[in-house]
Amino acid sequence: MLDLPGHPVIDKALLIGGCTRLPLAVDAARLAGEVAALPAEYWGSQGGRIGVHASAEAIFLRGHAPAEGDRPIEERPPLALLPYVRSLVTALIPAPAQRCLLARLPGGAMIAPHIDQAPYFAKTIRIHIPVETHERAWMIAAGRRFRMAAGEVWALNNSAPHAVENADLERARTHLICDFLPTPALLELLVRGERNP
């Protein structure tokens, strides 16, 4: 089972609630343009994700899907084509990055409610940065609905039941999703964030 030995379990209900919008911003147009320029061959698969995530395409930028086993968490080739994404992962969030991916949910699709169970997930903080989104894309977490807008940075409590709904039949919803080890600076961002807005 995936784990990070020596790292403590995080009380995400206390720190995050369902979701917390962090006091950070990204250049939404630059992020979307960079991701849109990725060669098409990187898309078209689930990136090794299974189960409830099978409806979404994924490109792993660091590490591998948990279903692929306890493999090294290292940079993957697509990240070399995404300098702005690399800066978000390595500099914007003041914490060591673990697994990172781009996840695209097609129009009309959803990810059913689930909890990320492995010990790895209980020891990392999951950050979502919308790349391509719209007003009919929703994150559901801990019994609440959240609309995450382009340019925003969110922490998700993935130890609570969570789901995604893309109610627009025509438009996809793409997020940069990355797990981080907690640091005092990241915990301070969570304290200053807008909890369950």
N, C-alpha and C positions, 0 to 999 in steps of 0.2 A: 504494500500500500504506500502511496506517495507520502513522504514526510520530509520535514526539515529538522533533523535531530539537533537538540540544543537550543531551539527557539521556542518561546512560550506560546501558549494558546491565547488568542486575543478575544476579549469580550466585545464583540462587534455590536451587540445590542446596545451596550453602554456608549461605545465610541461613535457609532454611525447611525443607530436607529435602523430605518429601512434604507435610506440613502441620504447622503450629505453632499451639498454643493460646496465645493472648496473655493476659497477666495483666490482663485487663479483664473487666467484667461489664456486662450490660444488664438492664433491667427487662423480663423476658420477657413478662409478662402485659400490660404497657402496650404493648409493641411489637406483640404479636399482636392486641390489641384495636384498635389504630390501623389496622393493615393490614386487618383484617376489616371495618372500617367504610368502606373505599374503595367508591365506587359500583361495582356489578357490571359496568357497561359498560367499565370499564378493563381487565377481564380478558377472556379469550376469544380472544386471538391470541398469536402468537409474538413480537410486538413487533419484527418485522423480522429476528429470528434464524432461521437456516436450518441445513441439514445435521444434524449430530448433536443440535442443540438443538431440532429441530422438535417433539419430543414434549413440550416444556415451554411453558407460557404465560409471558409476560414483560411487565412494565410498566417502561419506561425512565423513571428519575427524573432522571438527568443524561445528556446525550449521546444517542447513537443506536446501534443495532446496527451492528457493523462492516460487515455486508453492505450497509448503506445508504450506504456510502462515507465519505469523510473529511469529516464534517460537524462543526460547532462542538460543543464540549462545554459545554453550558449547562443550566441547570435546566429541567425539563419541567413542565407543569401539574400532574401528580399529586403532585409533591413539596410543593406548597403546601397539600395536604390532610393532610400527614404531619409535624406539628411535631416529634414525638419522633424520627422517622427523620431529619429534617433535622439535629437536634442530634447524632445519632450520626455522621452523615456529616461535619458541619462542626466538631464539638468533641471527640467521644470519641477519634477517630483523629487524632493530631497530625501531619497531613500534608495537602497539597492534594488534594481529591477530583477524580477524572476521571469516567469512565463509572460510573453506578450504576443498578442495576435490582432489581426484585423478580422472582424466578423461581420458578414453581410447577410441580412435577413430580407428575402425578397418580399415584394408587395403581397399582402394578403396572408402572409405566413405568421406563425407564432412559435415561441419556445414555451413549452408547458411548464407549469410550476414544478420546481425542484429545489433541492438543497445540495450544495457542493460538499461532499461528505469526507473526503480524504483528509488526514491530519494537515497536509500541506495547506489546504484552504483555510483551516482554522488558525494558521500562523502567519498568513499574509493578508494584506489589505488590497482589495480589488478596486482599481481605478478605471472608470469609463470616460472616454473623450469622444463625443459624437463627431463623425467625419461627414456623414451624409444622413440627414434626418428630415423630419417634417412634423407638422402638428398632429398627425394621427399615428405616431409611433410612441408607444408607452413602455416604460419599465414598471413592473409591478414587484414590490418588495415589502415584506413584512406587513402585508395587508393594505398597502397604500399604492397609488398610481403616481408616477413621475413622468414628466415630459422633459427630457434632457435636450437642450438646444445646442446648436453648433456654437463653438467658441467657449463652451463651459467644460468644467472638469468636475467629475462626481466620484465619490466613494460609494460603493455598493456593499451592503451586508449580504454576502453570498452564503453566509451560515444560516440565514433565515430563508423561508420559502420565497423564491423569486421567479419571474417569468418575463417574457417580452411579447408584446402584441404589435404587429404592423397592420393597421386596419386599412391602409391605402392600397388598393389593388395594383396601382401603377408604379409606385415609387418604393425603392429599396431603403433600408435603414442600415447604415454601416457605422460601427464603432471601433475605435482603438481600445483594446482591453488589456490591461497590464496588472500583474500582481507585484506588490512591493513588500519587502520586509519593513516592519515598523521601525522608525527612528524618532527621536525626540522632535525633530523638525516636522516630520510628517504628522505626528500626533498633535503638534501645535496647530497645523493647518486644519485638522479635523475639529479641534476645539473652536477655532475661529470660523468654521464653515457654517452654512445654513442647513440645519438639520431638518429633515422631513418637510421641505418647502412645498 
